[in-house]
Amino acid sequence: MTEEMLYRIRHRTAYRYGSQVLVSQNLLHLTPRETLNQRCLENNILILPSPAVAPSSRTDIFGNIVQNFDIDIPHKRFEVTSTSRVAVLPPSVPDPDGTPAWDAVPESMPTGLDAEHHLLYAYSARVEPQWLAAAIRDYASPSFPADRPVLAAALDLTQRMFRDFAYAPGTTTISTPLSTVLRTRRGVCQDFAQLLIAAFRCMGLPAGYVSGYLVTEPPKGQARLVGADQSHAWVRLHVPGWGWVDLDPTNGVLAGQGHITVAWGRGFRDVVPVKGVITGGGEHDLKVEVDVIPESEIAETAHARSGEASSSRPDRVA
């Protein structure tokens, strides 16, 4: 049996405002969700300044845990820190060449009024405008010859995007249109996820956005830097007869045990980690820090420190 990996996650978001915020209304997607291969063992959220009324928690239409709260005292700084402990197994994935033909997928969409039916159609929204859909389909089409197995085609497109697009932080924002990303072939994980979703939908395949974290390793011989990790984004594709399979276009791979899921949605706007409406504030400065650390590494570090302390302790004198 494959062993679960345990991770400790810290996600801190800090705003500094040029003038006082009089009141703010906020919504958080910061609690890792339960999936077939993931369990959220602990999650705590610290908010500064503290809201007068404790945040309310609910489950949205996509099954994500969200928190809502208001801060109704004047403030010039606002911080949210989410700390979690998560257990992750390797995801179960079908043989890509054994999945149904991609061009038969639209015909296999379920009919009825159940929740899964509605979500599949929500994940199949048409890409607009038509000229953009045509351009995206032209890019995607070489991966989708007639009768090719859907996951094999999807993985081919994911790997092509990895080769064709440059990961270039700072070249895009959350408002950069897909047409720009497609033309410049530059962006970050959020851009690549949104573009791959659009490509799948242009081919008639239901696909959604995944927000979460990717476990990374520091360069060999170097210590892990505090706050140096980042949030990550990838894509979930519906494979008939199997279910959802996650693909990561930023790295050109199927999502694995190092991908930790926080939330699912149609796109980034459904799963923004910290979203709010404020009165006042003026200009602001935003800082985000993320740490994703294997629990085994924490234990090894603590053991090493304990050994150092023991070896430096003087012998007891009777």
C-alpha positions, 0 to 999 in steps of 0.5 A: 500500500502506498504511504500517505504523505503528510504536509504542513502548509502556511499561507499568509496574505498581508495588505498594507493600505495608504489610508484607513479602510473603514469597513471590509467584507471578505471571502476566503478559499483557504481550506484544503478540500477533501478529495479521493486522494486527499484529507485535510487533517487540520486547518486554522485561520488567523485574521488580523484585525480580528472580526467582531463576529467569527467567520461563518463557514459554508460549502459552495456549489463546487464543494469548496469550504469558504469563510465569510466575515466582515471587519467593521473597525478602521484599519490600515493593515489586514492579514490572513494566515491559514495553517493546514495539515494535509495527508495526500495519496498518489492520485489514481489515473487511468491508462491514457491510451485506454480512455474513450475517444475524445470525439465521442465525449460530447455524446456521452454527457449525462442527461438529467437534473442531478448535481453532477449533470449541472456541474459538467455543463458548468465546466463546459461553458462556451469560450467567447468571443468566437474568434478567440475560440477559433484561435484556441481550437487551431492551437489545440487541434493537432493533439486531437486527431479523430478517435484518439483516446481523450486522456492521451490527447489531453496529456499531449496538449498539456505537454505541448503547452509546457514546451511552447509557453514560457513561465515568466512571472510579472508578464501577466496579471489576473486581468490579462486576456487569454488572447494575449497569453496565446499570442505571447506564449508567456505567463504563469500557472494561472494563465496556463490553466485558464488557457488549457481549460479553454482549449479543452472546452473548445474541443467539447470536453468539460474542464475546470480550474484547480487552485492549490499548492505544489510541493517544491524542493530547495536546491541541493545543499541549500536550506528551505527558504521561509515563505518562498513557495507559491500558490499553484493552479492546474486543470481537472478534465472529466474522463467518461467512465472514470471521473476527473483527472488533473493535469498541470500545464505549467510542468507538463505532467499529470498532477501527482502526490505533490499537488495539494488541492484547495478549491475547484471552480470554473475558473480563477474567479470562483476560487480566489484565495482572499477576496474582499470589498473595502470602503477606503484604503487608497493605494495598497501593498500586497505580500503573499507568503506560502510554505509547503513542508513535508512533515517528515522533514520537520521531524528530521530537523527537530531530531537533528536539533535535539541531537545537537543540543545533547552533544553540546550539553556538558557532562553532569558532575556528581 
